[in-house]
Amino acid sequence: MNGKPSLEDVARRANVSVSTVSRTITGSGRISEETRELVHRVMRELGYKPNRVARRLRAQGGKRHLIGLIIPDIQNSFFADIARGVEDVAYKNDFAVMLCNYDEDPRKEQFYLDVMLAESVDGIILPPSHEEDADVLRVQRSGVPIVCVDRSLSDPSIDKVEVDNERGAFDAVTHLLQKGHRRIGLISGPLDSSTGRARLEGYRRAYKNAGLPLVENLVGFGNYKQDSGREVARTLLGLAQPPTAIFACNNQMLVGAIQEASERELRIPEQIALVGFDDVPLAAVFNPPLTVVRQPAYEVGQKAAELLLRRLNEPQAEFIRLSLSPELIVRKSS
């Protein structure tokens, strides 16, 4: 055999028809598992690589069996767990996942959305950069199904999987109030993010529920990145009357707050108590172990993939908004 192996070469070696090889590649039609495994084995042996564009053109029912996943921070374990949940469901349903990281940069998000469209993905899962994200809305209105995770869009005609962010923040701040803290600093996310706004509301509601007044200069706003958490913590801890506790609204900003407390040689929790939203790897073995609001990130990813597959199979189905419950994990940092 000279040159690159062809579809016909695979069919001849496997002793099946060319159409059987084609249907195996596109995942269409009824092919026995034994035949499917045989064809894939022969493809590997011959080094046959199906042309992706041709495969998509041949795909029946308009499906390419490719899901786009765009996340804002690939180094954040929360989004890594979401990605794993998406991938596991996709793989079980014979879908591949194209993963991109937009680094909380709207320009990169727009670029990757365009890449997804160029690759003709069946649908896209992502946390939008903000609630009025025109680029995401443009893609959704073009007919490509969108499922939002973690953060919402203002448009109700989109499937969403979120965590009860307000409840998680309420539980965290109530815990600190019950420990005797009255000056609790908040490292909030941006207000144009549904997640940031909900967690801020949970903070406020905890104070109201306790019959205590809010101290506005104890609230600072970050961008979910580690450096912003450290910067806000520096401002809070530099006040004439600094907080005795800090609640950081995501795990990266919590790490930034820990860095600032360490730089000031503050003992945790004796001089500054810390609670974060999101668990972090090895949180239980930090010194001291970290109190956190744990989100079911893997389940968020699973549910998002399931909603996207449902949307592909039932385009006219009602839109669904799932809200999963967080859990306060009390350790020794508070």
Secondary structure as the mmCIF struct_conf table of DSSP 4:
data_model
#
loop_
_struct_conf.conf_type_id
_struct_conf.id
_struct_conf.beg_label_comp_id
_struct_conf.beg_label_asym_id
_struct_conf.beg_label_seq_id
_struct_conf.end_label_comp_id
_struct_conf.end_label_asym_id
_struct_conf.end_label_seq_id
BEND BEND1 GLY A 3 LYS A 4
HELX_RH_AL_P HELX_RH_AL_P1 LEU A 7 ALA A 14
TURN_TY1_P TURN_TY1_P1 ASN A 15 ASN A 15
BEND BEND2 VAL A 16 VAL A 16
HELX_RH_AL_P HELX_RH_AL_P2 VAL A 18 THR A 26
TURN_TY1_P TURN_TY1_P2 GLY A 27 GLY A 27
BEND BEND3 GLY A 29 GLY A 29
HELX_RH_AL_P HELX_RH_AL_P3 GLU A 33 LEU A 46
TURN_TY1_P TURN_TY1_P3 GLY A 47 GLY A 47
HELX_RH_AL_P HELX_RH_AL_P4 ARG A 52 ARG A 58
HELX_RH_3T_P HELX_RH_3T_P1 GLN A 60 GLY A 62
STRN STRN1 LEU A 66 ILE A 71
BEND BEND4 PRO A 72 PRO A 72
TURN_TY1_P TURN_TY1_P4 ILE A 74 GLN A 75
BEND BEND5 ASN A 76 ASN A 76
HELX_RH_AL_P HELX_RH_AL_P5 SER A 77 LYS A 92
TURN_TY1_P TURN_TY1_P5 ASN A 93 ASP A 94
STRN STRN2 ALA A 96 ASN A 101
TURN_TY1_P TURN_TY1_P6 ASP A 103 GLU A 104
HELX_RH_AL_P HELX_RH_AL_P6 PRO A 106 ALA A 118
TURN_TY1_P TURN_TY1_P7 GLU A 119 SER A 120
BEND BEND6 ASP A 122 ASP A 122
STRN STRN3 GLY A 123 LEU A 126
BEND BEND7 SER A 129 HIS A 130
TURN_TY1_P TURN_TY1_P8 GLU A 131 GLU A 132
HELX_RH_AL_P HELX_RH_AL_P7 ALA A 134 ARG A 141
TURN_TY1_P TURN_TY1_P9 SER A 142 GLY A 143
STRN STRN4 ILE A 146 VAL A 149
BEND BEND8 ASP A 150 ARG A 151
BEND BEND9 SER A 154 SER A 154
BEND BEND10 PRO A 156 ILE A 158
STRN STRN5 ASP A 159 VAL A 163
HELX_RH_AL_P HELX_RH_AL_P8 ASN A 165 GLN A 178
TURN_TY1_P TURN_TY1_P10 LYS A 179 GLY A 180
STRN STRN6 ILE A 184 SER A 188
TURN_TY1_P TURN_TY1_P11 LEU A 191 ASP A 192
BEND BEND11 SER A 193 SER A 193
HELX_RH_AL_P HELX_RH_AL_P9 SER A 194 ASN A 209
TURN_TY1_P TURN_TY1_P12 ALA A 210 GLY A 211
HELX_RH_3T_P HELX_RH_3T_P2 GLU A 216 LEU A 218
STRN STRN7 VAL A 219 PHE A 221
BEND BEND12 TYR A 224 LYS A 225
HELX_RH_AL_P HELX_RH_AL_P10 GLN A 226 LEU A 237
TURN_TY1_P TURN_TY1_P13 GLY A 238 GLY A 238
BEND BEND13 LEU A 239 GLN A 241
BEND BEND14 THR A 244 THR A 244
STRN STRN8 ALA A 245 ALA A 248
BEND BEND15 CYS A 249 ASN A 250
HELX_RH_AL_P HELX_RH_AL_P11 ASN A 251 GLU A 263
TURN_TY1_P TURN_TY1_P14 ARG A 264 GLU A 265
TURN_TY1_P TURN_TY1_P15 ILE A 268 GLN A 271
STRN STRN9 ALA A 273 PHE A 277
BEND BEND16 ASP A 278 ASP A 278
TURN_TY1_P TURN_TY1_P16 PRO A 281 LEU A 282
HELX_RH_3T_P HELX_RH_3T_P3 ALA A 283 VAL A 285
BEND BEND17 PHE A 286 PRO A 288
HELX_LH_PP_P HELX_LH_PP_P1 PRO A 289 LEU A 290
STRN STRN10 THR A 291 ARG A 294
HELX_RH_AL_P HELX_RH_AL_P12 ALA A 297 ASN A 313
TURN_TY1_P TURN_TY1_P17 PRO A 315 GLN A 316
BEND BEND18 ALA A 317 ALA A 317
HELX_LH_PP_P HELX_LH_PP_P2 GLU A 318 PHE A 319
STRN STRN11 ARG A 321 LEU A 324
HELX_LH_PP_P HELX_LH_PP_P3 SER A 325 PRO A 326
STRN STRN12 GLU A 327 ILE A 329
BEND BEND19 LYS A 332 LYS A 332
#
